[in-house]
Amino acid sequence: MAPSILIVEDEAEIASYLRRGLAYEGFQVEVATDGPSALALAREHPPTWCCSM
């Protein structure tokens, strides 16, 4: 199973670049655009890593 990462970024273009790059490196990537949605995603699918930009 691939390690997972949760990215918290409100700018769609930056989030897209990060998602593509990390997916290419083998991560399962989830993106949240704000704190409340990040917490909800983290509860549903606990990530191996979390990155807040």
Secondary structure, 3 states (H helix, E strand, C coil): CCCEEEEECCCHHHHHHHHHHHHHCCCEEEEECCHHHHHHHHHHCCCCEEEEC
